[in-house]
């Protein structure tokens, strides 16, 4: 169990001194006492808990958000799609993780759980959803640690596999098993477009999207990202020591505590309150690079962490908050939801899916004996998949009555 540190108490003090936090508490208590129900967005705090509720069959699930033509980026804006991907079941990768875990003397339950690295072909279905609903994406960059999905068509000119060795700045930072360290260095990838979407393999697209859903034009003509912060009352950054019985969730929240402290210690009047939604996130290389330079010591410390650490900073989120404060980014939102298990998708048709969604858990035991929900929703192979050669046709001998005399 991670012991609380001063950053967790800093967050507690920040909450107690925040009028908006108390307004939220009063509103929730009013809902419970008068209406007999919690405030909307009642997912509990924890990794992947943040979700906008979208029920199947509702208009919110199927209706795309309103467009804003005045804020629309150029139709030919190059936008790339970046995935962070790992196959944790690979024996070589698991052996490497265990070696470095023992070398650093870390608790495997907290710092090396299989759930963080498990791979159930979600990437294949995520790419199917991206090709279906984001046909304007220029290229796909698959960031891996000397791994390639066996089904991936590497001959496709629109896909590029990027090994960690190609963009991690310092050789001594490798190997790394820390997604925050990897994401912090994405601006170093050669050929990556200035504007890109950053995804995990468990994030999907459920409805048609346009570049203006993720990017906007500033008054000076620059195209910047739209930042999607959760609007749920349950998705505030809270002291990590409030999470008592889930070490993974506690470590995850400790990272957000570190982000809040880093920004509020410089400008206490600018509160950092909300978590970002766990979906595809828009980013620009120049903004991420600038954040890495402005927060050089935090950047080096995060990148040097082989495993996720309570002192790491999510540089994608840090860049988002910095740019919002500097008015070089704007707020955005799309209908979204986090599903705890893939079987939770059983109630949905493709037309009812939220625009963005995440599946935290892979197929459960019951799905091993029937069609996967993701296969049902996205059955058509994408151009990123290798075409399997048809099975050899077996000649059937003619019947006796058909044989030539």
Secondary structure, 3 states (H helix, E strand, C coil): CCCCCHHHHHHHHHHHCCHHHHHHHHHHHHHHHHHCCCCCCCCCCCCCCCCCCCCCCCHHHHCCCCCCHHHCCCCCCCEEEEEECCCCCCHHHHHHHHHHHHHHCCCHHHHCCHHHCCCCCHHHHHHHHHHHHCCCCCCEEEEECCCCCCCECCCCCCEEEEEHHHCCCCHHHCCCCCHHHHHCCHHHCCCCCCEEEEEECCEEECCCCCHHHCEEECCCCCEEEEECECCCCCCECCCHHHCCCCHHHHHHHHHHHHHHHHHHCCCCCCCCCECECCCCEEEEHHHHHHHHHHCHHHHHHHHCCCCCCCCCCCHHHHHHHHHHHCCCCEECCCCEEEECCHHHHHHCCHHHCCCEEEECCCCCHHHHHCCCHHHHHCCCCCCCECCCCCCCCCCCCCCHHHCCC
